[in-house]
Amino acid sequence: MFEVFAIGAAFLFGLAARQVALPPLVGFLAAGFCINWLGPKGGIPAETGAILDYIANLGVLLLLFTIGLKLKLRQITEPHVLGGALLHFALSIAIFAPISRLLFTDDWLSALLIGIAVAFSSTVLSAKLLETRHEMGTFHGRTAIGILVMQDIIALVVLAIFAGKAPGPWALLIFATPLLRPLLYKLLDLAGHDEVLVLTGMVLSLVIGGVGFQMIGLKGEIGALVMGLLLSNHPRASELSKSLWALKEIFLVGFFLSIGMSGLPDWHALLFAIGLGLLLPLKGVLFFLILVLFKLRARTSFIAALSLTAYSEFGLIVAAGIPAVEPYLVPLAIAVSVSFLIAAPLNHFAHPLFERFGVLLQPFERPIRHPDEVPKDLGDADVLIFGMGRTGSAAYEELVANDRQPIGLDADIYKVEAHEEAGRNVIFADAEDCNFWDGVNIKGIDAVVLAMDDIEAKLIATRMLREHGFAGTIVSHALHADHVDMIHDAGADQTYLSLKEAGRSLAGHAIEETDMSDEEETARPEARLAKE
C-alpha cells in the first residue's frame, strides 16, 4: 500500500504541477502534505513517513555526490564564495534573530537558534533547480553551489557548539581522504559502462561516503560530497554522474514528499511559517547585495541569489539536534515547505525575470567587474558556436576542417579553460546574459550553431540574435520533437533532432563503407586479369 499512496500521489500531483507550468517538485511537496493529512485513518501505512525519510536520505547523498563530481575545490575558496557565505551567515543572524525575538519567542537563545536555522539555504532545492536548467557549470551556478557547500560546513560547526556533537578524533581522518584518490580512480576505470558503474557510484556515495563518514563522527552528507570531489577530475566523472541521474531523481521525490510530511501545522505553526515566508525576500536581497559587493555583476548576483532564496532542510537537522529549538521543529518544517513553494516557480522564470527587471538592478553593480564576466571580442571568427560540450566540440572540429574560423562560447569557465589548453578558440560567455549581447559585436559572423542542451537558452539566444540585427543562418539541435517548432518560432533557420541526425549519419557511413567494399570487390577480378 505504501507504493500506491506515495508513488501514486507523487505522480498525480507532479503531473498536475507540470500542467500549470510549475516545477514537479511543487507537486511533490503538495503530495507530501496530502499523504500527511490523510494519515493512517485514510488507509496510509503508519511506516510511510519512516520509509520516505530513508529514501530521502539516499536521494540527498546521491545528489551531493553528483555535485561533488562537478565541483572544483578551488571554487570554494574564491573570495566571493568564501566571503559571501560567511558574511551572509553573520548578517542573517543579526537580522533574523531580533525579528524572531520580536515575533515568535520571548527567549533570546531560541531566537538566536531560529536565526541560525533560517540563515542556511536549501542545498537540495538549489542544486535540483540549477541542474534542471543545465546551469550547474555556469558561473552563477558554481557560485551558488560553492556557497551552499560552505554553509554545510558552517552547519557542522553550529551543531558541534550548540548540540555538543563535536566530531571525535577519528574525524581527523578526513584529511587523509586525498590518499584514496588513486584507489578510487582505479575502481572507476575498472567499473565499465553498465550497471557496475551505477553500483560503483552507490558504493562511493552511500557506503563509503554516507555510512563511512558517520562512523568517524561526521555527517554522511559531507562524506558523499567529499567522495564526489575526489573524483571530480577523473575523465569519466561526467559519465558516472549521468549514470546515477535517474536513480537520484527517484530518491529525491522521496525527499520532497518527506518535507511535505514533516508535520501538520496548528495556528501557531502556520503563523510562524507565514511570517518567515514574508521575510524570505530579505534572504535573497541580502545575497544579491553581498555578491554585488564582491564585484559580481547584477545578473550573476540576481540569479545566484534567487537560487539560494529558500530555507534549508539542513536548518531542520540543526534544529532537531539542539534541544532549545526542538519546539519550533514543525513550524520550521512548514516554513521550509512554504519557501520551496515560493522559490521553485520564481527560479523557473529566473532569466525572464532579470530580462524584465534588470534595468532596476544594474545600478547596484560596482564599477569594477569580475574578471570572468568582462565582455569578450569575437575577433576574426565567422561562425559562432554556443555550448562547447560534445556536440559543440564536434561542430567546431568540422568547421575547422572546412577552413572556417569558428569561435566557441560556453558558460562553464572550467570547460573553457580545457578547450583553451587544447588550442581551440573558446571564450567564457552566457547566451542568456543580456549584458553579453549589449557588449558583443556580431557583424563578422555569418552563421550561428546552437549546441546547448537547455531549451530556454536556445530560445533566448535565437531571439537576442535576431533582435540585434543578425541576418545570417542560425542552426540548432533539439533533444525533443516538441522543441523544434519552439526554436523555429524564435527565429532559427534549421533545427535538427540530435538522435535522428545521428541515425542518418550512421546510415550514411554504412552506405559509404558498403559502396567502397563493392568497388574493391569489383576491382579485384580486373586486377587479377591484368596480372595474368
ChimeraX attribute file (.defattr): number of C-alpha atoms within 10 A of each C-alpha:
attribute: neighborCount
match mode: 1-to-1
recipient: residues
	/A:1	10
	/A:2	16
	/A:3	10
	/A:4	10
	/A:5	18
	/A:6	22
	/A:7	17
	/A:8	13
	/A:9	20
	/A:10	26
	/A:11	17
	/A:12	14
	/A:13	21
	/A:14	22
	/A:15	17
	/A:16	17
	/A:17	18
	/A:18	14
	/A:19	11
	/A:20	9
	/A:21	10
	/A:22	19
	/A:23	21
	/A:24	22
	/A:25	27
	/A:26	25
	/A:27	25
	/A:28	31
	/A:29	27
	/A:30	24
	/A:31	27
	/A:32	28
	/A:33	22
	/A:34	18
	/A:35	24
	/A:36	21
	/A:37	15
	/A:38	11
	/A:39	16
	/A:40	13
	/A:41	9
	/A:42	10
	/A:43	12
	/A:44	19
	/A:45	13
	/A:46	12
	/A:47	10
	/A:48	20
	/A:49	23
	/A:50	11
	/A:51	15
	/A:52	24
	/A:53	19
	/A:54	14
	/A:55	19
	/A:56	23
	/A:57	21
	/A:58	23
	/A:59	23
	/A:60	24
	/A:61	27
	/A:62	31
	/A:63	29
	/A:64	27
	/A:65	33
	/A:66	29
	/A:67	25
	/A:68	25
	/A:69	25
	/A:70	21
	/A:71	24
	/A:72	17
	/A:73	14
	/A:74	8
	/A:75	17
	/A:76	21
	/A:77	14
	/A:78	13
	/A:79	11
	/A:80	23
	/A:81	23
	/A:82	18
	/A:83	18
	/A:84	25
	/A:85	25
	/A:86	16
	/A:87	15
	/A:88	21
	/A:89	20
	/A:90	13
	/A:91	16
	/A:92	21
	/A:93	21
	/A:94	15
	/A:95	14
	/A:96	24
	/A:97	25
	/A:98	17
	/A:99	19
	/A:100	23
	/A:101	18
	/A:102	13
	/A:103	13
	/A:104	19
	/A:105	15
	/A:106	11
	/A:107	12
	/A:108	14
	/A:109	14
	/A:110	22
	/A:111	24
	/A:112	19
	/A:113	24
	/A:114	28
	/A:115	25
	/A:116	22
	/A:117	27
	/A:118	27
	/A:119	25
	/A:120	29
	/A:121	27
	/A:122	24
	/A:123	26
	/A:124	20
	/A:125	23
	/A:126	27
	/A:127	24
	/A:128	19
	/A:129	21
	/A:130	22
	/A:131	14
	/A:132	13
	/A:133	17
	/A:134	16
	/A:135	17
	/A:136	24
	/A:137	20
	/A:138	21
	/A:139	21
	/A:140	23
	/A:141	24
	/A:142	25
	/A:143	24
	/A:144	29
	/A:145	27
	/A:146	24
	/A:147	27
	/A:148	24
	/A:149	22
	/A:150	19
	/A:151	24
	/A:152	20
	/A:153	13
	/A:154	16
	/A:155	19
	/A:156	18
	/A:157	15
	/A:158	19
	/A:159	19
	/A:160	16
	/A:161	12
	/A:162	16
	/A:163	16
	/A:164	11
	/A:165	16
	/A:166	16
	/A:167	17
	/A:168	10
	/A:169	9
	/A:170	12
	/A:171	15
	/A:172	13
	/A:173	10
	/A:174	14
	/A:175	8
	/A:176	8
	/A:177	13
	/A:178	13
	/A:179	10
	/A:180	12
	/A:181	15
	/A:182	12
	/A:183	10
	/A:184	18
	/A:185	17
	/A:186	10
	/A:187	14
	/A:188	21
	/A:189	14
	/A:190	12
	/A:191	16
	/A:192	12
	/A:193	14
	/A:194	9
	/A:195	11
	/A:196	13
	/A:197	21
	/A:198	20
	/A:199	14
	/A:200	19
	/A:201	24
	/A:202	22
	/A:203	15
	/A:204	22
	/A:205	30
	/A:206	25
	/A:207	17
	/A:208	17
	/A:209	26
	/A:210	27
	/A:211	19
	/A:212	18
	/A:213	23
	/A:214	18
	/A:215	13
	/A:216	17
	/A:217	16
	/A:218	23
	/A:219	19
	/A:220	25
	/A:221	24
	/A:222	24
	/A:223	27
	/A:224	32
	/A:225	24
	/A:226	25
	/A:227	27
	/A:228	28
	/A:229	24
	/A:230	23
	/A:231	25
	/A:232	22
	/A:233	15
	/A:234	17
	/A:235	12
	/A:236	16
	/A:237	21
	/A:238	15
	/A:239	15
	/A:240	22
	/A:241	23
	/A:242	14
	/A:243	18
	/A:244	20
	/A:245	15
	/A:246	10
	/A:247	16
	/A:248	23
	/A:249	16
	/A:250	15
	/A:251	21
	/A:252	27
	/A:253	24
	/A:254	28
	/A:255	27
	/A:256	26
	/A:257	31
	/A:258	28
	/A:259	25
	/A:260	27
	/A:261	27
	/A:262	22
	/A:263	19
	/A:264	15
	/A:265	15
	/A:266	11
	/A:267	9
	/A:268	12
	/A:269	21
	/A:270	18
	/A:271	16
	/A:272	21
	/A:273	23
	/A:274	17
	/A:275	16
	/A:276	24
	/A:277	22
	/A:278	11
	/A:279	14
	/A:280	20
	/A:281	17
	/A:282	16
	/A:283	24
	/A:284	22
	/A:285	15
	/A:286	18
	/A:287	26
	/A:288	26
	/A:289	19
	/A:290	21
	/A:291	25
	/A:292	24
	/A:293	16
	/A:294	19
	/A:295	18
	/A:296	24
	/A:297	25
	/A:298	24
	/A:299	24
	/A:300	22
	/A:301	26
	/A:302	27
	/A:303	21
	/A:304	27
	/A:305	24
	/A:306	23
	/A:307	28
	/A:308	27
	/A:309	29
	/A:310	31
	/A:311	29
	/A:312	29
	/A:313	23
	/A:314	20
	/A:315	26
	/A:316	24
	/A:317	14
	/A:318	25
	/A:319	26
	/A:320	18
	/A:321	17
	/A:322	19
	/A:323	12
	/A:324	17
	/A:325	20
	/A:326	16
	/A:327	12
	/A:328	20
	/A:329	20
	/A:330	23
	/A:331	26
	/A:332	29
	/A:333	26
	/A:334	26
	/A:335	26
	/A:336	27
	/A:337	27
	/A:338	23
	/A:339	24
	/A:340	25
	/A:341	20
	/A:342	17
	/A:343	23
	/A:344	24
	/A:345	16
	/A:346	17
	/A:347	23
	/A:348	18
	/A:349	12
	/A:350	17
	/A:351	20
	/A:352	15
	/A:353	14
	/A:354	20
	/A:355	14
	/A:356	9
	/A:357	10
	/A:358	17
	/A:359	10
	/A:360	10
	/A:361	15
	/A:362	16
	/A:363	11
	/A:364	13
	/A:365	19
	/A:366	15
	/A:367	9
	/A:368	11
	/A:369	15
	/A:370	14
	/A:371	9
	/A:372	14
	/A:373	17
	/A:374	15
	/A:375	17
	/A:376	15
	/A:377	12
	/A:378	22
	/A:379	13
	/A:380	11
	/A:381	17
	/A:382	17
	/A:383	23
	/A:384	23
	/A:385	25
	/A:386	24
	/A:387	27
	/A:388	25
	/A:389	17
	/A:390	11
	/A:391	17
	/A:392	20
	/A:393	17
	/A:394	12
	/A:395	19
	/A:396	24
	/A:397	13
	/A:398	13
	/A:399	15
	/A:400	12
	/A:401	10
	/A:402	8
	/A:403	8
	/A:404	14
	/A:405	17
	/A:406	25
	/A:407	23
	/A:408	27
	/A:409	24
	/A:410	24
	/A:411	25
	/A:412	23
	/A:413	17
	/A:414	15
	/A:415	19
	/A:416	21
	/A:417	15
	/A:418	12
	/A:419	18
	/A:420	13
	/A:421	11
	/A:422	10
	/A:423	9
	/A:424	18
	/A:425	18
	/A:426	26
	/A:427	24
	/A:428	21
	/A:429	25
	/A:430	21
	/A:431	24
	/A:432	20
	/A:433	19
	/A:434	17
	/A:435	19
	/A:436	16
	/A:437	19
	/A:438	11
	/A:439	12
	/A:440	13
	/A:441	14
	/A:442	20
	/A:443	13
	/A:444	14
	/A:445	21
	/A:446	15
	/A:447	17
	/A:448	23
	/A:449	25
	/A:450	27
	/A:451	27
	/A:452	25
	/A:453	16
	/A:454	15
	/A:455	19
	/A:456	19
	/A:457	21
	/A:458	27
	/A:459	21
	/A:460	18
	/A:461	26
	/A:462	25
	/A:463	16
	/A:464	20
	/A:465	20
	/A:466	15
	/A:467	12
	/A:468	14
	/A:469	10
	/A:470	19
	/A:471	13
	/A:472	16
	/A:473	16
	/A:474	25
	/A:475	20
	/A:476	24
	/A:477	23
	/A:478	23
	/A:479	16
	/A:480	12
	/A:481	12
	/A:482	9
	/A:483	19
	/A:484	19
	/A:485	12
	/A:486	16
	/A:487	26
	/A:488	17
	/A:489	13
	/A:490	17
	/A:491	19
	/A:492	26
	/A:493	14
	/A:494	14
	/A:495	20
	/A:496	17
	/A:497	15
	/A:498	17
	/A:499	13
	/A:500	12
	/A:501	12
	/A:502	12
	/A:503	11
	/A:504	12
	/A:505	12
	/A:506	12
	/A:507	12
	/A:508	12
	/A:509	12
	/A:510	12
	/A:511	12
	/A:512	12
	/A:513	12
	/A:514	12
	/A:515	12
	/A:516	12
	/A:517	12
	/A:518	11
	/A:519	11
	/A:520	11
	/A:521	11
	/A:522	11
	/A:523	11
	/A:524	11
	/A:525	11
	/A:526	11
	/A:527	10
	/A:528	9
	/A:529	8
	/A:530	8
	/A:531	7
	/A:532	6
